């Protein structure tokens, strides 16, 4: 066929004999159309090969629940982030002084987290609106302070609750932390252990973090992360000194908590932490 005639055939929507014999290009399909909502796979967490260069991990029911709650929090709650730096040098000295005797007496570690939680719940008593829930036409302030404590396991993150945390001493909080952590990591948490939390604390500093932007534990009004304690140079009495410093990061529901309130609350937590000294009592 001449070039001119071939062009005439192509203009009429016909293809050349040569083109009709070309092999089609095979494209691997995922089996999912963009307009479809792919089903959520359930089962044990494990990687399965689905292609030469990709794997997928099955989503467990627990992971699916966490995902849905996280999505609900991000969609419904306008998050506002505030952070503050605190000097915990004297707190470090206090814990160093007491930790060996505490483990001999109680059989569990005296963690920094216990001191931080005590400082937070004391501040919540001064700023009770931090212990609230948004209810569309009203704000519900919870009278009891129940601290949700985020604990990571191999395949999920759990949030057991320290009930009536504002009524406990540092030592009492330390014992609760040890008990709930052990139950979480051995799969022995009960439904009651997980209910009624009013404010969440996450010890992200345990993994070396120095700054976080946490997602609020729906439907609570706020979540606080405790970052790593690190040594930094600071000016003390007009002189440079090496101090133990830690950042506190707060995500709050901006419908309930304005910047003035969250700033004052964080400053009170800072004051409570810096009030610890080597002679402070923990019982």
C-alpha positions, 0 to 999 in steps of 0.5 A: 500500500502506498504512503498516500493511500495508507494516510487516506485509510488512517484519516477514515479511522482505519488502521494499517495492516502492520499496526493490526499485527502489533501485540497489545501491551499487558498492564498488571491490574490491581483489581481496584477501580478508583471509584471503588472503596476497597474492602478492608482486609482483616486477619493476622498482621503479616506481609504477603507478596502481591507483586514483584516489588510490593507487599501488603500488611493485613489490617487487624481489627484492632488496627482498623479501630485505631485507624477509624478513631484517628480519622474521626479525630482529625475530621471532627476536631480542629487541632491546635498545637502548643509547646513549652520547654521545661527545666527538669534538672532537680527532678532528675536529681530527685529520681536518681536519689530515690529510684534504687530504694523504690524498686527494692521497696515496690518491685517496679521502676520509678519512671519519669513519667510518674512525675510528669503525670502528677504535674499534669493532673495537678495543673488540670485541677487548676484548669478544669476545662482541659478535662472536657468534651465537646457536645455541640451545644455545650461543653461537658467538663469531667469532674474526675481526672482519668488519664489515658496512657498510650502504650505501644505493643508489637502490633497496636497502640493501647490507651489504658486509663489511670483512674482518679489520677488526681488523687494519687501520689507520684508513687501511686501513679508509678505503681499504676503505670507498671501494672497497666503496662504489664497488662497491655504487653501480656494481653490482659487489659480488661474493658474497664481498664480502657474506659472513661479516659478524660485526658491523654498523655504519651511518653514519646520521649522514650523513643528519643523524640524532642518534638511531636504533633499528637492526634487527640484521643477522640472525644477528649479535648487534649493530648500531651506528649512528653519529649526526651530529657536532654542536656542543654546549655542555659543561662542560670544566674547570669552564667552558662550552665548545663541543664536537663531540659524537656519539651512538652507538646499539647494538641488541643480542641480549638472549639473548647480551648483557646490559646490563652488557656492552653498557654496558661495550662502548659505554664502551670505544668512547667511550674509543677515540674520545676518545683520538684527538688531532691527533698520532695516526697513521693508518697 
